[in-house]
Amino acid sequence: MLTQTILQSQILPPIMKFVNTKAIVALQNGMIYTLPFIIVGSIFLILSNIPIPAVANAINASGWGAIFNQAYTTTFNIMALWGSIGIAYIYVKNEGYEPLAGGLTACASFLMLQTLAIDSPLKAALTSGINNGQMSGKVVTENIDKLPHALQTFLEAPVTGVININWLGGDGMIAAIIVGLIVGWAYSAMMKAGWTIKLPKQVPPAVSNQFTAMIPAGVILIVTMLIFGAFNNFAHTDFLQWVYKTIQSPLQGVSDSFGGAVVIAFLVPFFWFFGVHGGLIVGSIAGSLLQANSFDNAQLYRAGKLTIANGAHVVTNEFYNNFINLTGSGITIGLVIFILIAAKSAQMKSLGKLELVPGIFNINEPFLFGMPIVMNPFLAIPFFLTPIVVAISTYCVIRFGIVPPLNGMAAPWTTPAVISGFLIGGWKMAIWQACTLVISTLIYWPFAKKYDNILLKREQANETK
């Protein structure tokens, strides 16, 4: 009890103060706007890369492969762009101002901060090969002098005046968060300070709102232009690339580590145990990095190179949603299984029937607050231990090649276990996900049995009174 008192009075208050800051709330709620595009885009990703060669060849031969790829590219593949808009939108909205102009200003700033050019076709060939890998970039380089001069010039010249979508996806995620937060804050601050053009009340709101936004948006875009110019002239790069190399890449490495998986698996039930939504807190902080990891895996999957040796990540957003939080925070399906098979107390039996269907769809709030698991010392150990054991074992089976890396597809979080495993990693992942349900049952069983006996004795004592 003393430990719980210390945690509640000294540790949780500063954590909750941080979690409820304007920036974290905007990040948490703003990133939700990316989910429809990620989930729908994932479907297009699977359709364009059906893991059955005969079906995949037929789809590509029909031309539908290119169509599915177009849909994927303009949804999932530009998740950072959606994130920058959503974060600024929520920030401005929470400050009490018309939010769409703030979100669009963040979009313009994010696009302005990248170099409007891509590598030359020759450089692209050096890294990926041409003609589906049948003619490597090395071959092109060695024989470039034999090509006509006009073709040589084309191959060696960079392509300018285009938007490089590489930075609109997972690689630009941290930069998008920075842009979204700063633009949301700056836009709101200028609105508070009265830096606006005020029109007569007779002017329709749709028109007056745009004039109101003109000065804040203009100031932000001018500053953005100066930042782009500074990076371009002095650092010989752009802001998005600089953020990726100096901030995002190291953080992705941490999130994808064994230690990162364990910490994430511990923090979700830790917050929930004290009645705080651990999934939202951890997801808002680590989710952007995990989504970037998913994006990288999706790109490898699309290229047919999804292996650890090729740089695939182990810990992704799907690792978080479909393993650490499988059947709900704490992976409480093992508790449901115990109740359905062996529970004797009326309290457990009634709650087990109530939780069965929601648990199948990864919703376990009835258990967390009804059993309860929150602040319940009898069930604390399995509640903390199960996600950690599942995270460690899943990390190992992926890292050592027993099952393939997750393919980057974002199955809706309510997708039942085994089905979600198949969608995000194929039949091997579906089998492994079924194994994690067994792990949950084995861990919860002895603790649930002991707690059930305690509840049964209480019920019997009440009956004799």
C-alpha positions, 0 to 999 in steps of 0.5 A: 500500500505504501508503494501504491501511495508513493506512485499515486502521489509522487510519480503519476502526477508529473507524468499526467501533467506531461501527458495533458500538456497541449503538445501531447494532447495535439499529438495524441488526437492529431495522429488519429487523423492518419488512421483511416488512410493507413488502414485503407492504404494497407488494404491496397498494399496487400492487394498489390502484393498478394503473397500467392505468385499466380494471383499476383502475376494475374493482378499485375498482368491485368494492370490492377497492380499499378492501380492498387499501388497508386491508391497505396501511394496516395494514402498510406505512403504520405502518412506524415503529411496527414499527421502534420495537418492533423496535429496543427488542426487539433492544436488550433482547435483546442485553443478555440480558433477555426482550425482548418486554416492552421492545419493547411498552413502546417501542410504548406510549411511541411511541403516547403521544408523539403528540397523539390528535387529527387536523385537522378535516374542514374542514382536511383539505378545505383540503389535499386537497379532497373528493369526489376533488378535484371539490370543493375545500377553498376552495369549502367555506370560501367557502360554510360559512356557508350550511351548517346550524349542526350541520354547520358545527360538525362541519367546524370541530371537530378529531377527538379520541381517535384515533391519527393514523397519519400519524406511525406511517409514514415521517413518524415514522421518526426519532422511532421510532428515538429512542424505540426506542433510549432505551426499549431502553437505559432498560429494560435499565439498570433491569433491570441495576440490579435494579428488578424484582419478583421472584416465587418460582421456582414461578411460571411464567416467562410470568407472572414475566416480566411482573411483572419488566417491570412496574417498568421499563415503568412508570417509562418510561411515566410519564416518557413521559407527562411528556414528552408533557405538557411538549411539549403545554403549553409547545411546543404540539405533540407530540414526534413532530411536533417531531422531524419538523420539527427533525430528520427533515425536514432529514435527509431533504432531505440524503439526497435530494440529489445529494450524498447519492446520491453519498456513499451510492454511494461508501460501500458499495463503500468498506467492502466493499473492506476486507472489511466489509459495506458494505451493512449499515453504510450501510443501518443508518445511512441506511436509516431516512431512505431508507425515510421517502422511500419512504413519502412516494413511496408516499403520492403514488403512492396519491394519483395525484400521484407527480411531482417537482413534487408533492414526490416524492423521487429517492433512496429505499430502492429507489434504494439497493437496486435501483440502487446495489446492483443485482446486488450491491454494486459492481454487478458484473454487468458483470464477470460479462458480461465473463467469460462473453463474453471471459475467457480465464483459468481462474480468471475462467471458473470464478468467472464460472460460479459467480457467474452465478446468484447475481448475477442475484438480487443476491448477489455475495459469491462475487465479492467474496471469490473473485475477489477484489474485496476488497483487489484494486487491479486492480478497485478503480476499477470497483468504486468508480466503477460505483455512483457513475456509476449513482447520478448518472445515475439521479438525473438521469434521475429529477430531469429527468423522463426516468423517473418517480420510484420509486413506494415499492413495496419489491421484495424485494432478490433480485428480478432486475434489470429485473423489479424496475425494472418493479415499483418504477417501471413500464416506463420504469424497467425500461428504465433499469435495463437501461441501468445493466447496460450501464453496468456492463459498459462500466466493468468491461470494460477493467479486467477484461480487463487483470486477466484477462490478468494471471491468464492469464500467471500460469497459463501461468507455473505450467504451464511450471514 
